[in-house]
Amino acid sequence: MEYVCNDGSGTFTLHEMLGEDSRLRMTGEITSGTGAYASMTGSCVIDYTEDEGGNDITEMIGTCEFDVGSVE
């Protein structure tokens, strides 16, 4: 998925991968960037919690580490 900065300074692409239980975990890795994010690297793990019936997501927690590198 491509993310675009609101101020137009650049974009980055996060390649998202579903975990073993695709409903409860997603991981992602930065694959490319433009502008201020051209040298950005990093990854994310996003965990979801569902209600008892498995119908709604009740909580979403993301743990991400990004490094934008040097910006000239």
CHARMM internal coordinates of N, CA and C (Angstrom, degrees):
IC EDIT
DIST 1 N 1 CA 1.4325
DIST 1 CA 1 C 1.5278
ANGL 1 N 1 CA 1 C 107.42
DIST 1 C 2 N 1.3120
ANGL 1 CA 1 C 2 N 117.25
DIHE 1 N 1 CA 1 C 2 N 136.73
DIST 2 N 2 CA 1.4630
ANGL 1 C 2 N 2 CA 121.48
DIHE 1 CA 1 C 2 N 2 CA 178.18
DIST 2 CA 2 C 1.5299
ANGL 2 N 2 CA 2 C 110.04
DIHE 1 C 2 N 2 CA 2 C -95.35
DIST 2 C 3 N 1.3346
ANGL 2 CA 2 C 3 N 115.51
DIHE 2 N 2 CA 2 C 3 N 132.76
DIST 3 N 3 CA 1.4598
ANGL 2 C 3 N 3 CA 122.14
DIHE 2 CA 2 C 3 N 3 CA 177.61
DIST 3 CA 3 C 1.5186
ANGL 3 N 3 CA 3 C 108.12
DIHE 2 C 3 N 3 CA 3 C -111.11
DIST 3 C 4 N 1.3381
ANGL 3 CA 3 C 4 N 116.52
DIHE 3 N 3 CA 3 C 4 N 135.89
DIST 4 N 4 CA 1.4552
ANGL 3 C 4 N 4 CA 122.49
DIHE 3 CA 3 C 4 N 4 CA -177.26
DIST 4 CA 4 C 1.5226
ANGL 4 N 4 CA 4 C 109.04
DIHE 3 C 4 N 4 CA 4 C -115.84
DIST 4 C 5 N 1.3428
ANGL 4 CA 4 C 5 N 116.54
DIHE 4 N 4 CA 4 C 5 N 129.17
DIST 5 N 5 CA 1.4564
ANGL 4 C 5 N 5 CA 120.80
DIHE 4 CA 4 C 5 N 5 CA 178.59
DIST 5 CA 5 C 1.5306
ANGL 5 N 5 CA 5 C 109.51
DIHE 4 C 5 N 5 CA 5 C -69.60
DIST 5 C 6 N 1.3191
ANGL 5 CA 5 C 6 N 117.33
DIHE 5 N 5 CA 5 C 6 N 136.67
DIST 6 N 6 CA 1.4677
ANGL 5 C 6 N 6 CA 121.84
DIHE 5 CA 5 C 6 N 6 CA -178.23
DIST 6 CA 6 C 1.5144
ANGL 6 N 6 CA 6 C 113.21
DIHE 5 C 6 N 6 CA 6 C -59.59
DIST 6 C 7 N 1.3497
ANGL 6 CA 6 C 7 N 117.89
DIHE 6 N 6 CA 6 C 7 N -30.01
DIST 7 N 7 CA 1.4617
ANGL 6 C 7 N 7 CA 119.69
DIHE 6 CA 6 C 7 N 7 CA -178.00
DIST 7 CA 7 C 1.5264
ANGL 7 N 7 CA 7 C 112.80
DIHE 6 C 7 N 7 CA 7 C -88.11
DIST 7 C 8 N 1.3392
ANGL 7 CA 7 C 8 N 117.31
DIHE 7 N 7 CA 7 C 8 N 4.02
DIST 8 N 8 CA 1.4610
ANGL 7 C 8 N 8 CA 121.44
DIHE 7 CA 7 C 8 N 8 CA 176.44
DIST 8 CA 8 C 1.5230
ANGL 8 N 8 CA 8 C 114.33
DIHE 7 C 8 N 8 CA 8 C 77.78
DIST 8 C 9 N 1.3372
ANGL 8 CA 8 C 9 N 117.74
DIHE 8 N 8 CA 8 C 9 N 13.47
DIST 9 N 9 CA 1.4626
ANGL 8 C 9 N 9 CA 120.00
DIHE 8 CA 8 C 9 N 9 CA -175.89
DIST 9 CA 9 C 1.5262
ANGL 9 N 9 CA 9 C 113.14
DIHE 8 C 9 N 9 CA 9 C -79.72
DIST 9 C 10 N 1.3141
ANGL 9 CA 9 C 10 N 118.91
DIHE 9 N 9 CA 9 C 10 N -8.61
DIST 10 N 10 CA 1.4527
ANGL 9 C 10 N 10 CA 120.69
DIHE 9 CA 9 C 10 N 10 CA 176.94
DIST 10 CA 10 C 1.5062
ANGL 10 N 10 CA 10 C 113.30
DIHE 9 C 10 N 10 CA 10 C 158.38
DIST 10 C 11 N 1.3272
ANGL 10 CA 10 C 11 N 114.07
DIHE 10 N 10 CA 10 C 11 N -179.53
DIST 11 N 11 CA 1.4609
ANGL 10 C 11 N 11 CA 122.19
DIHE 10 CA 10 C 11 N 11 CA 179.11
DIST 11 CA 11 C 1.5269
ANGL 11 N 11 CA 11 C 108.88
DIHE 10 C 11 N 11 CA 11 C -134.94
DIST 11 C 12 N 1.3338
ANGL 11 CA 11 C 12 N 116.37
DIHE 11 N 11 CA 11 C 12 N 161.99
DIST 12 N 12 CA 1.4571
ANGL 11 C 12 N 12 CA 119.98
DIHE 11 CA 11 C 12 N 12 CA 168.31
DIST 12 CA 12 C 1.5151
ANGL 12 N 12 CA 12 C 108.92
DIHE 11 C 12 N 12 CA 12 C -144.35
DIST 12 C 13 N 1.3079
ANGL 12 CA 12 C 13 N 115.37
DIHE 12 N 12 CA 12 C 13 N 151.99
DIST 13 N 13 CA 1.4548
ANGL 12 C 13 N 13 CA 121.73
DIHE 12 CA 12 C 13 N 13 CA -179.54
DIST 13 CA 13 C 1.5193
ANGL 13 N 13 CA 13 C 108.87
DIHE 12 C 13 N 13 CA 13 C -109.82
DIST 13 C 14 N 1.3250
ANGL 13 CA 13 C 14 N 115.59
DIHE 13 N 13 CA 13 C 14 N 126.32
DIST 14 N 14 CA 1.4559
ANGL 13 C 14 N 14 CA 122.83
DIHE 13 CA 13 C 14 N 14 CA 177.37
DIST 14 CA 14 C 1.5232
ANGL 14 N 14 CA 14 C 107.43
DIHE 13 C 14 N 14 CA 14 C -108.85
DIST 14 C 15 N 1.3407
ANGL 14 CA 14 C 15 N 116.09
DIHE 14 N 14 CA 14 C 15 N 112.89
DIST 15 N 15 CA 1.4648
ANGL 14 C 15 N 15 CA 121.12
DIHE 14 CA 14 C 15 N 15 CA 176.94
DIST 15 CA 15 C 1.5234
ANGL 15 N 15 CA 15 C 107.25
DIHE 14 C 15 N 15 CA 15 C -79.41
DIST 15 C 16 N 1.3136
ANGL 15 CA 15 C 16 N 116.95
DIHE 15 N 15 CA 15 C 16 N 114.51
DIST 16 N 16 CA 1.4604
ANGL 15 C 16 N 16 CA 122.32
DIHE 15 CA 15 C 16 N 16 CA -174.84
DIST 16 CA 16 C 1.5234
ANGL 16 N 16 CA 16 C 110.30
DIHE 15 C 16 N 16 CA 16 C -99.03
DIST 16 C 17 N 1.3330
ANGL 16 CA 16 C 17 N 115.11
DIHE 16 N 16 CA 16 C 17 N 136.13
DIST 17 N 17 CA 1.4568
ANGL 16 C 17 N 17 CA 120.84
DIHE 16 CA 16 C 17 N 17 CA -179.40
DIST 17 CA 17 C 1.5280
ANGL 17 N 17 CA 17 C 108.48
DIHE 16 C 17 N 17 CA 17 C -128.84
DIST 17 C 18 N 1.3009
ANGL 17 CA 17 C 18 N 116.83
DIHE 17 N 17 CA 17 C 18 N 136.08
DIST 18 N 18 CA 1.4598
ANGL 17 C 18 N 18 CA 121.31
DIHE 17 CA 17 C 18 N 18 CA 178.59
DIST 18 CA 18 C 1.5185
ANGL 18 N 18 CA 18 C 109.71
DIHE 17 C 18 N 18 CA 18 C -81.05
DIST 18 C 19 N 1.3228
ANGL 18 CA 18 C 19 N 115.99
DIHE 18 N 18 CA 18 C 19 N 144.24
DIST 19 N 19 CA 1.4629
ANGL 18 C 19 N 19 CA 121.38
DIHE 18 CA 18 C 19 N 19 CA 178.06
DIST 19 CA 19 C 1.5164
ANGL 19 N 19 CA 19 C 111.19
DIHE 18 C 19 N 19 CA 19 C -79.10
DIST 19 C 20 N 1.3256
ANGL 19 CA 19 C 20 N 115.83
DIHE 19 N 19 CA 19 C 20 N -172.63
DIST 20 N 20 CA 1.4673
ANGL 19 C 20 N 20 CA 120.29
DIHE 19 CA 19 C 20 N 20 CA -179.85
DIST 20 CA 20 C 1.5227
ANGL 20 N 20 CA 20 C 111.19
DIHE 19 C 20 N 20 CA 20 C -57.39
DIST 20 C 21 N 1.3235
ANGL 20 CA 20 C 21 N 117.29
DIHE 20 N 20 CA 20 C 21 N -43.08
DIST 21 N 21 CA 1.4612
ANGL 20 C 21 N 21 CA 121.42
DIHE 20 CA 20 C 21 N 21 CA 173.89
DIST 21 CA 21 C 1.5192
ANGL 21 N 21 CA 21 C 105.66
DIHE 20 C 21 N 21 CA 21 C -102.99
DIST 21 C 22 N 1.3155
ANGL 21 CA 21 C 22 N 116.46
DIHE 21 N 21 CA 21 C 22 N 93.18
DIST 22 N 22 CA 1.4613
ANGL 21 C 22 N 22 CA 121.86
DIHE 21 CA 21 C 22 N 22 CA -170.72
DIST 22 CA 22 C 1.5251
ANGL 22 N 22 CA 22 C 113.86
DIHE 21 C 22 N 22 CA 22 C -59.08
DIST 22 C 23 N 1.3286
ANGL 22 CA 22 C 23 N 117.20
DIHE 22 N 22 CA 22 C 23 N -15.53
DIST 23 N 23 CA 1.4552
ANGL 22 C 23 N 23 CA 119.39
DIHE 22 CA 22 C 23 N 23 CA 179.74
DIST 23 CA 23 C 1.5201
ANGL 23 N 23 CA 23 C 112.43
DIHE 22 C 23 N 23 CA 23 C -84.49
DIST 23 C 24 N 1.3496
ANGL 23 CA 23 C 24 N 118.13
DIHE 23 N 23 CA 23 C 24 N -17.29
DIST 24 N 24 CA 1.4498
ANGL 23 C 24 N 24 CA 119.55
DIHE 23 CA 23 C 24 N 24 CA -171.08
DIST 24 CA 24 C 1.5265
ANGL 24 N 24 CA 24 C 114.83
DIHE 23 C 24 N 24 CA 24 C -118.79
DIST 24 C 25 N 1.3046
ANGL 24 CA 24 C 25 N 120.30
DIHE 24 N 24 CA 24 C 25 N -10.61
DIST 25 N 25 CA 1.4613
ANGL 24 C 25 N 25 CA 120.73
DIHE 24 CA 24 C 25 N 25 CA -179.58
DIST 25 CA 25 C 1.5286
ANGL 25 N 25 CA 25 C 110.44
DIHE 24 C 25 N 25 CA 25 C -148.90
DIST 25 C 26 N 1.3388
ANGL 25 CA 25 C 26 N 114.40
DIHE 25 N 25 CA 25 C 26 N 139.78
DIST 26 N 26 CA 1.4523
ANGL 25 C 26 N 26 CA 121.39
DIHE 25 CA 25 C 26 N 26 CA 174.95
DIST 26 CA 26 C 1.5186
ANGL 26 N 26 CA 26 C 107.19
DIHE 25 C 26 N 26 CA 26 C -136.93
DIST 26 C 27 N 1.3110
ANGL 26 CA 26 C 27 N 116.86
DIHE 26 N 26 CA 26 C 27 N 140.46
DIST 27 N 27 CA 1.4529
ANGL 26 C 27 N 27 CA 121.38
DIHE 26 CA 26 C 27 N 27 CA 174.01
DIST 27 CA 27 C 1.5193
ANGL 27 N 27 CA 27 C 108.00
DIHE 26 C 27 N 27 CA 27 C -119.09
DIST 27 C 28 N 1.3095
ANGL 27 CA 27 C 28 N 116.10
DIHE 27 N 27 CA 27 C 28 N 158.80
DIST 28 N 28 CA 1.4451
ANGL 27 C 28 N 28 CA 119.69
DIHE 27 CA 27 C 28 N 28 CA 179.42
DIST 28 CA 28 C 1.5124
ANGL 28 N 28 CA 28 C 111.46
DIHE 27 C 28 N 28 CA 28 C -151.21
DIST 28 C 29 N 1.3275
ANGL 28 CA 28 C 29 N 115.72
DIHE 28 N 28 CA 28 C 29 N 153.96
DIST 29 N 29 CA 1.4516
ANGL 28 C 29 N 29 CA 121.56
DIHE 28 CA 28 C 29 N 29 CA 179.28
DIST 29 CA 29 C 1.5244
ANGL 29 N 29 CA 29 C 108.80
DIHE 28 C 29 N 29 CA 29 C -138.22
DIST 29 C 30 N 1.3425
ANGL 29 CA 29 C 30 N 115.94
DIHE 29 N 29 CA 29 C 30 N 137.63
DIST 30 N 30 CA 1.4600
ANGL 29 C 30 N 30 CA 120.44
DIHE 29 CA 29 C 30 N 30 CA 176.99
DIST 30 CA 30 C 1.5182
ANGL 30 N 30 CA 30 C 108.38
DIHE 29 C 30 N 30 CA 30 C -67.20
DIST 30 C 31 N 1.3355
ANGL 30 CA 30 C 31 N 117.38
DIHE 30 N 30 CA 30 C 31 N 127.11
DIST 31 N 31 CA 1.4612
ANGL 30 C 31 N 31 CA 120.97
DIHE 30 CA 30 C 31 N 31 CA -179.79
DIST 31 CA 31 C 1.5193
ANGL 31 N 31 CA 31 C 112.82
DIHE 30 C 31 N 31 CA 31 C -110.58
DIST 31 C 32 N 1.3294
ANGL 31 CA 31 C 32 N 118.42
DIHE 31 N 31 CA 31 C 32 N -21.65
DIST 32 N 32 CA 1.4621
ANGL 31 C 32 N 32 CA 120.63
DIHE 31 CA 31 C 32 N 32 CA 178.35
DIST 32 CA 32 C 1.5195
ANGL 32 N 32 CA 32 C 109.88
DIHE 31 C 32 N 32 CA 32 C -166.19
DIST 32 C 33 N 1.3219
ANGL 32 CA 32 C 33 N 115.42
DIHE 32 N 32 CA 32 C 33 N 165.17
DIST 33 N 33 CA 1.4558
ANGL 32 C 33 N 33 CA 120.96
DIHE 32 CA 32 C 33 N 33 CA 178.00
DIST 33 CA 33 C 1.5159
ANGL 33 N 33 CA 33 C 110.92
DIHE 32 C 33 N 33 CA 33 C -157.13
DIST 33 C 34 N 1.3323
ANGL 33 CA 33 C 34 N 116.30
DIHE 33 N 33 CA 33 C 34 N 161.14
DIST 34 N 34 CA 1.4611
ANGL 33 C 34 N 34 CA 121.65
DIHE 33 CA 33 C 34 N 34 CA 176.90
DIST 34 CA 34 C 1.5204
ANGL 34 N 34 CA 34 C 109.02
DIHE 33 C 34 N 34 CA 34 C -130.67
DIST 34 C 35 N 1.3189
ANGL 34 CA 34 C 35 N 116.74
DIHE 34 N 34 CA 34 C 35 N 162.88
DIST 35 N 35 CA 1.4599
ANGL 34 C 35 N 35 CA 121.31
DIHE 34 CA 34 C 35 N 35 CA 176.92
DIST 35 CA 35 C 1.5101
ANGL 35 N 35 CA 35 C 111.94
DIHE 34 C 35 N 35 CA 35 C 56.98
DIST 35 C 36 N 1.3380
ANGL 35 CA 35 C 36 N 117.34
DIHE 35 N 35 CA 35 C 36 N -129.04
DIST 36 N 36 CA 1.4624
ANGL 35 C 36 N 36 CA 122.82
DIHE 35 CA 35 C 36 N 36 CA -178.35
DIST 36 CA 36 C 1.5192
ANGL 36 N 36 CA 36 C 112.41
DIHE 35 C 36 N 36 CA 36 C -63.58
DIST 36 C 37 N 1.3259
ANGL 36 CA 36 C 37 N 117.96
DIHE 36 N 36 CA 36 C 37 N -14.49
DIST 37 N 37 CA 1.4589
ANGL 36 C 37 N 37 CA 121.92
DIHE 36 CA 36 C 37 N 37 CA -176.94
DIST 37 CA 37 C 1.5257
ANGL 37 N 37 CA 37 C 112.65
DIHE 36 C 37 N 37 CA 37 C -109.61
DIST 37 C 38 N 1.3292
ANGL 37 CA 37 C 38 N 117.60
DIHE 37 N 37 CA 37 C 38 N 14.54
DIST 38 N 38 CA 1.4717
ANGL 37 C 38 N 38 CA 122.05
DIHE 37 CA 37 C 38 N 38 CA -176.43
DIST 38 CA 38 C 1.5238
ANGL 38 N 38 CA 38 C 112.32
DIHE 37 C 38 N 38 CA 38 C -60.21
DIST 38 C 39 N 1.3268
ANGL 38 CA 38 C 39 N 118.02
DIHE 38 N 38 CA 38 C 39 N -34.14
DIST 39 N 39 CA 1.4643
ANGL 38 C 39 N 39 CA 119.88
DIHE 38 CA 38 C 39 N 39 CA -179.04
DIST 39 CA 39 C 1.5273
ANGL 39 N 39 CA 39 C 112.23
DIHE 38 C 39 N 39 CA 39 C -105.65
DIST 39 C 40 N 1.3285
ANGL 39 CA 39 C 40 N 117.18
DIHE 39 N 39 CA 39 C 40 N 15.73
DIST 40 N 40 CA 1.4628
ANGL 39 C 40 N 40 CA 121.27
DIHE 39 CA 39 C 40 N 40 CA -177.86
DIST 40 CA 40 C 1.5261
ANGL 40 N 40 CA 40 C 110.99
DIHE 39 C 40 N 40 CA 40 C -69.27
DIST 40 C 41 N 1.3367
ANGL 40 CA 40 C 41 N 115.62
DIHE 40 N 40 CA 40 C 41 N 137.13
DIST 41 N 41 CA 1.4528
ANGL 40 C 41 N 41 CA 122.39
DIHE 40 CA 40 C 41 N 41 CA 174.48
DIST 41 CA 41 C 1.5219
ANGL 41 N 41 CA 41 C 108.19
DIHE 40 C 41 N 41 CA 41 C -132.00
DIST 41 C 42 N 1.3075
ANGL 41 CA 41 C 42 N 117.69
DIHE 41 N 41 CA 41 C 42 N 162.87
DIST 42 N 42 CA 1.4562
ANGL 41 C 42 N 42 CA 119.65
DIHE 41 CA 41 C 42 N 42 CA 176.05
DIST 42 CA 42 C 1.5064
ANGL 42 N 42 CA 42 C 113.32
DIHE 41 C 42 N 42 CA 42 C 149.22
DIST 42 C 43 N 1.3369
ANGL 42 CA 42 C 43 N 113.33
DIHE 42 N 42 CA 42 C 43 N 179.66
DIST 43 N 43 CA 1.4563
ANGL 42 C 43 N 43 CA 119.86
DIHE 42 CA 42 C 43 N 43 CA -178.23
DIST 43 CA 43 C 1.5291
ANGL 43 N 43 CA 43 C 109.88
DIHE 42 C 43 N 43 CA 43 C -152.40
DIST 43 C 44 N 1.3330
ANGL 43 CA 43 C 44 N 115.04
DIHE 43 N 43 CA 43 C 44 N 166.08
DIST 44 N 44 CA 1.4603
ANGL 43 C 44 N 44 CA 123.14
DIHE 43 CA 43 C 44 N 44 CA -178.05
DIST 44 CA 44 C 1.5222
ANGL 44 N 44 CA 44 C 110.08
DIHE 43 C 44 N 44 CA 44 C -140.64
DIST 44 C 45 N 1.3299
ANGL 44 CA 44 C 45 N 114.71
DIHE 44 N 44 CA 44 C 45 N 149.17
DIST 45 N 45 CA 1.4603
ANGL 44 C 45 N 45 CA 121.89
DIHE 44 CA 44 C 45 N 45 CA 167.61
DIST 45 CA 45 C 1.5210
ANGL 45 N 45 CA 45 C 105.55
DIHE 44 C 45 N 45 CA 45 C -128.14
DIST 45 C 46 N 1.3158
ANGL 45 CA 45 C 46 N 116.52
DIHE 45 N 45 CA 45 C 46 N 125.64
DIST 46 N 46 CA 1.4653
ANGL 45 C 46 N 46 CA 121.20
DIHE 45 CA 45 C 46 N 46 CA -179.69
DIST 46 CA 46 C 1.5242
ANGL 46 N 46 CA 46 C 107.91
DIHE 45 C 46 N 46 CA 46 C -120.19
DIST 46 C 47 N 1.3352
ANGL 46 CA 46 C 47 N 115.53
DIHE 46 N 46 CA 46 C 47 N 120.62
DIST 47 N 47 CA 1.4633
ANGL 46 C 47 N 47 CA 121.84
DIHE 46 CA 46 C 47 N 47 CA 178.78
DIST 47 CA 47 C 1.5220
ANGL 47 N 47 CA 47 C 109.57
DIHE 46 C 47 N 47 CA 47 C -107.28
DIST 47 C 48 N 1.3230
ANGL 47 CA 47 C 48 N 115.63
DIHE 47 N 47 CA 47 C 48 N 138.78
DIST 48 N 48 CA 1.4576
ANGL 47 C 48 N 48 CA 123.01
DIHE 47 CA 47 C 48 N 48 CA -179.40
DIST 48 CA 48 C 1.5279
ANGL 48 N 48 CA 48 C 109.50
DIHE 47 C 48 N 48 CA 48 C -114.42
DIST 48 C 49 N 1.3215
ANGL 48 CA 48 C 49 N 116.93
DIHE 48 N 48 CA 48 C 49 N 146.75
DIST 49 N 49 CA 1.4615
ANGL 48 C 49 N 49 CA 122.63
DIHE 48 CA 48 C 49 N 49 CA 172.18
DIST 49 CA 49 C 1.5201
ANGL 49 N 49 CA 49 C 106.88
DIHE 48 C 49 N 49 CA 49 C -119.71
DIST 49 C 50 N 1.3270
ANGL 49 CA 49 C 50 N 115.83
DIHE 49 N 49 CA 49 C 50 N 132.97
DIST 50 N 50 CA 1.4599
ANGL 49 C 50 N 50 CA 121.03
DIHE 49 CA 49 C 50 N 50 CA -179.96
DIST 50 CA 50 C 1.5165
ANGL 50 N 50 CA 50 C 111.00
DIHE 49 C 50 N 50 CA 50 C -104.34
DIST 50 C 51 N 1.3287
ANGL 50 CA 50 C 51 N 115.44
DIHE 50 N 50 CA 50 C 51 N 162.14
DIST 51 N 51 CA 1.4587
ANGL 50 C 51 N 51 CA 119.88
DIHE 50 CA 50 C 51 N 51 CA 172.82
DIST 51 CA 51 C 1.5313
ANGL 51 N 51 CA 51 C 109.06
DIHE 50 C 51 N 51 CA 51 C -71.63
DIST 51 C 52 N 1.3261
ANGL 51 CA 51 C 52 N 117.53
DIHE 51 N 51 CA 51 C 52 N 172.49
DIST 52 N 52 CA 1.4666
ANGL 51 C 52 N 52 CA 121.81
DIHE 51 CA 51 C 52 N 52 CA -175.83
DIST 52 CA 52 C 1.5246
ANGL 52 N 52 CA 52 C 113.24
DIHE 51 C 52 N 52 CA 52 C -58.17
DIST 52 C 53 N 1.3059
ANGL 52 CA 52 C 53 N 117.12
DIHE 52 N 52 CA 52 C 53 N -33.41
DIST 53 N 53 CA 1.4571
ANGL 52 C 53 N 53 CA 120.69
DIHE 52 CA 52 C 53 N 53 CA -179.50
DIST 53 CA 53 C 1.5206
ANGL 53 N 53 CA 53 C 113.50
DIHE 52 C 53 N 53 CA 53 C -82.55
DIST 53 C 54 N 1.3346
ANGL 53 CA 53 C 54 N 117.14
DIHE 53 N 53 CA 53 C 54 N -7.89
DIST 54 N 54 CA 1.4566
ANGL 53 C 54 N 54 CA 120.65
DIHE 53 CA 53 C 54 N 54 CA -178.58
DIST 54 CA 54 C 1.5163
ANGL 54 N 54 CA 54 C 113.39
DIHE 53 C 54 N 54 CA 54 C 71.78
DIST 54 C 55 N 1.3543
ANGL 54 CA 54 C 55 N 115.90
DIHE 54 N 54 CA 54 C 55 N 22.25
DIST 55 N 55 CA 1.4631
ANGL 54 C 55 N 55 CA 119.72
DIHE 54 CA 54 C 55 N 55 CA -176.65
DIST 55 CA 55 C 1.5225
ANGL 55 N 55 CA 55 C 114.18
DIHE 54 C 55 N 55 CA 55 C -98.07
DIST 55 C 56 N 1.3257
ANGL 55 CA 55 C 56 N 117.00
DIHE 55 N 55 CA 55 C 56 N -28.12
DIST 56 N 56 CA 1.4562
ANGL 55 C 56 N 56 CA 120.93
DIHE 55 CA 55 C 56 N 56 CA -175.91
DIST 56 CA 56 C 1.5243
ANGL 56 N 56 CA 56 C 110.89
DIHE 55 C 56 N 56 CA 56 C -133.45
DIST 56 C 57 N 1.3191
ANGL 56 CA 56 C 57 N 115.39
DIHE 56 N 56 CA 56 C 57 N 146.51
DIST 57 N 57 CA 1.4620
ANGL 56 C 57 N 57 CA 120.68
DIHE 56 CA 56 C 57 N 57 CA 172.93
DIST 57 CA 57 C 1.5160
ANGL 57 N 57 CA 57 C 107.41
DIHE 56 C 57 N 57 CA 57 C -82.18
DIST 57 C 58 N 1.3273
ANGL 57 CA 57 C 58 N 116.00
DIHE 57 N 57 CA 57 C 58 N 125.13
DIST 58 N 58 CA 1.4653
ANGL 57 C 58 N 58 CA 120.26
DIHE 57 CA 57 C 58 N 58 CA -178.22
DIST 58 CA 58 C 1.5246
ANGL 58 N 58 CA 58 C 112.42
DIHE 57 C 58 N 58 CA 58 C -100.97
DIST 58 C 59 N 1.3347
ANGL 58 CA 58 C 59 N 116.77
DIHE 58 N 58 CA 58 C 59 N -18.88
DIST 59 N 59 CA 1.4586
ANGL 58 C 59 N 59 CA 120.28
DIHE 58 CA 58 C 59 N 59 CA -179.33
DIST 59 CA 59 C 1.5227
ANGL 59 N 59 CA 59 C 109.09
DIHE 58 C 59 N 59 CA 59 C -155.96
DIST 59 C 60 N 1.3294
ANGL 59 CA 59 C 60 N 115.72
DIHE 59 N 59 CA 59 C 60 N 144.72
DIST 60 N 60 CA 1.4510
ANGL 59 C 60 N 60 CA 121.39
DIHE 59 CA 59 C 60 N 60 CA 177.01
DIST 60 CA 60 C 1.5282
ANGL 60 N 60 CA 60 C 106.76
DIHE 59 C 60 N 60 CA 60 C -136.79
DIST 60 C 61 N 1.3340
ANGL 60 CA 60 C 61 N 117.40
DIHE 60 N 60 CA 60 C 61 N 123.22
DIST 61 N 61 CA 1.4561
ANGL 60 C 61 N 61 CA 121.84
DIHE 60 CA 60 C 61 N 61 CA -179.57
DIST 61 CA 61 C 1.5175
ANGL 61 N 61 CA 61 C 108.32
DIHE 60 C 61 N 61 CA 61 C -123.60
DIST 61 C 62 N 1.3351
ANGL 61 CA 61 C 62 N 116.07
DIHE 61 N 61 CA 61 C 62 N 123.26
DIST 62 N 62 CA 1.4518
ANGL 61 C 62 N 62 CA 121.36
DIHE 61 CA 61 C 62 N 62 CA 178.39
DIST 62 CA 62 C 1.5132
ANGL 62 N 62 CA 62 C 110.82
DIHE 61 C 62 N 62 CA 62 C -109.73
DIST 62 C 63 N 1.3243
ANGL 62 CA 62 C 63 N 115.94
DIHE 62 N 62 CA 62 C 63 N 135.52
DIST 63 N 63 CA 1.4531
ANGL 62 C 63 N 63 CA 122.38
DIHE 62 CA 62 C 63 N 63 CA 174.06
DIST 63 CA 63 C 1.5211
ANGL 63 N 63 CA 63 C 106.40
DIHE 62 C 63 N 63 CA 63 C -119.46
DIST 63 C 64 N 1.3335
ANGL 63 CA 63 C 64 N 115.78
DIHE 63 N 63 CA 63 C 64 N 110.21
DIST 64 N 64 CA 1.4586
ANGL 63 C 64 N 64 CA 120.64
DIHE 63 CA 63 C 64 N 64 CA -174.13
DIST 64 CA 64 C 1.5172
ANGL 64 N 64 CA 64 C 110.98
DIHE 63 C 64 N 64 CA 64 C -127.14
DIST 64 C 65 N 1.3106
ANGL 64 CA 64 C 65 N 115.40
DIHE 64 N 64 CA 64 C 65 N 145.78
DIST 65 N 65 CA 1.4552
ANGL 64 C 65 N 65 CA 122.12
DIHE 64 CA 64 C 65 N 65 CA 174.22
DIST 65 CA 65 C 1.5124
ANGL 65 N 65 CA 65 C 107.70
DIHE 64 C 65 N 65 CA 65 C -130.84
DIST 65 C 66 N 1.3344
ANGL 65 CA 65 C 66 N 116.43
DIHE 65 N 65 CA 65 C 66 N 117.06
DIST 66 N 66 CA 1.4534
ANGL 65 C 66 N 66 CA 121.90
DIHE 65 CA 65 C 66 N 66 CA 179.64
DIST 66 CA 66 C 1.5178
ANGL 66 N 66 CA 66 C 110.07
DIHE 65 C 66 N 66 CA 66 C -126.10
DIST 66 C 67 N 1.3261
ANGL 66 CA 66 C 67 N 115.73
DIHE 66 N 66 CA 66 C 67 N 145.88
DIST 67 N 67 CA 1.4590
ANGL 66 C 67 N 67 CA 122.42
DIHE 66 CA 66 C 67 N 67 CA 173.97
DIST 67 CA 67 C 1.5133
ANGL 67 N 67 CA 67 C 105.75
DIHE 66 C 67 N 67 CA 67 C -129.95
DIST 67 C 68 N 1.3334
ANGL 67 CA 67 C 68 N 116.88
DIHE 67 N 67 CA 67 C 68 N 118.11
DIST 68 N 68 CA 1.4614
ANGL 67 C 68 N 68 CA 120.49
DIHE 67 CA 67 C 68 N 68 CA -178.68
DIST 68 CA 68 C 1.5202
ANGL 68 N 68 CA 68 C 112.60
DIHE 67 C 68 N 68 CA 68 C -85.15
DIST 68 C 69 N 1.3279
ANGL 68 CA 68 C 69 N 118.01
DIHE 68 N 68 CA 68 C 69 N -2.74
DIST 69 N 69 CA 1.4533
ANGL 68 C 69 N 69 CA 120.42
DIHE 68 CA 68 C 69 N 69 CA 178.55
DIST 69 CA 69 C 1.5093
ANGL 69 N 69 CA 69 C 110.80
DIHE 68 C 69 N 69 CA 69 C 68.09
DIST 69 C 70 N 1.3108
ANGL 69 CA 69 C 70 N 115.72
DIHE 69 N 69 CA 69 C 70 N -161.66
DIST 70 N 70 CA 1.4695
ANGL 69 C 70 N 70 CA 119.30
DIHE 69 CA 69 C 70 N 70 CA -179.53
DIST 70 CA 70 C 1.5152
ANGL 70 N 70 CA 70 C 109.81
DIHE 69 C 70 N 70 CA 70 C -89.70
DIST 70 C 71 N 1.3132
ANGL 70 CA 70 C 71 N 115.87
DIHE 70 N 70 CA 70 C 71 N 136.34
DIST 71 N 71 CA 1.4745
ANGL 70 C 71 N 71 CA 122.17
DIHE 70 CA 70 C 71 N 71 CA 179.38
DIST 71 CA 71 C 1.5187
ANGL 71 N 71 CA 71 C 107.20
DIHE 70 C 71 N 71 CA 71 C -112.12
DIST 71 C 72 N 1.3263
ANGL 71 CA 71 C 72 N 114.69
DIHE 71 N 71 CA 71 C 72 N 123.48
DIST 72 N 72 CA 1.4703
ANGL 71 C 72 N 72 CA 119.14
DIHE 71 CA 71 C 72 N 72 CA -179.78
DIST 72 CA 72 C 1.5000
ANGL 72 N 72 CA 72 C 111.74
DIHE 71 C 72 N 72 CA 72 C -103.83
END
COOR INIT
IC SEED 1 N 1 CA 1 C
IC BUILD
